[in-house]
Amino acid sequence: MNAILNETHDPALRSWVASANRDGTDFPIQNLPFGVFRRAGSGEALRIGVAIGDQIADLDGLVQAGVLDTLAPGTRAAIAGQTSLNALMALGRPAWSALRLALSQLLRAGADEMPAALVAQADAEYALPARIGDYTDFYTSIHHATAVGRLFRPDEPLLPNYKWVPIGYHGRASSIGVSGQQFRRPLGQTRAPGATAPSFGPCKRLDYELEVGIFIGAGNALGEPIAIGAAEQAVFGLCLLNDWSARDLQAWEYQPLGPFLAKNFASTISPWVVTLEALAPYRAAWQRNADDPQPLPYLDDASLRISGAFDITLEVAIQSAAMRSAGEPAARVSQSNFRDSYWTVSQLVAHHTVNGCNLQPGDLLGSGTQSGPDADQAGSLLELTAGGKQTIDVGGEARTFLEDGDCVVMRGWAEAEGRPRIGFGEVSGTVLPAAGGLALRA
Ligand code: MN
């Protein structure tokens, strides 16, 4: 059910957009991820686009040009004049699939070339791809949960519910920004080890979290759970997500109700949403060790063992202010893979709705930090530095946690034998100094 291939996945397809045929592009014609853009600094209306090579195909322009007239009127209405993907997301999988096929046919080599429908990505600025009504962050990497648990609770790193329940919390949608986001180092309460009272000031242990974002498409009515076998039909696509985290605030506040101000000051996502249909050739079997509890029936489906997981390589790089001044690129600090997740996308959707909770078009789920089994596959500085006890090298500078001016860049891509590589582009974000005293009192 998860991995139906069609002509849009044909590895032999080429595009009349030459850059889409180059080795190493994130956006060959087999990808076709959706985003919202305009020419930078133009004041133009935001509109929906699809990445192709180093260009963006302007979908509003394609509708106006009449070349998408084979699509249902409702699909064209969900594109033309829209400043977010929400209306398109609400249409559901058959409409998304028909649109993908039409775009593949319009952009492939041999079709009429329409250079006027393209905007160079280098000339574009992006908005959030959707109006995000609700944001939920999960905790699906058992490697991350165990490593972090060991730091926060050495006596009981992995709580007994972990292997039964996809753990999550309701996050904050208002502070989610698109790649390029800059935010001030948060202020807050922290308590030093051994101190009896907290102090107030700038966060000293600012961290990133390497995550996959899951955009909900059609959603469900209140009181009507989404069965696991239908869960992927409710998902529009995946993006990259950096869930910035203030570890010192987190350690003091997180019990008994979970993360709060340690997490809600900023979260950053990539501008491009890669559809599940585009990811169909890059699926992997999901496994649950025989000596671990098997999922309860509502979280289990035979198809999980065939193709429940996504084989997506994820990478974090950091560029300090000094590196930026010197023109040096961000230096890679770790790499992991989404296929190592303990829970699948479909399990998250089924679990989130099993009590009747309704998901809506444009809702965002975070996968939780994706750390692999090896130490150098950790998706946060908290893990890479053993809770700040050891430093890592970032372009010749020592780091435990993030410094002001640091830019964190995350990338993701999928590869498979005999298939083109497809990518997510990147999500970047930069830490600004904390607000000063005057700003605080104002
Ligand atoms: Mn997180």
Residues whose N, C-alpha, C, O or C-beta is under 5 A from the ligand:
A	BS01	MN	D137 F138 E209 D243 G368 T369
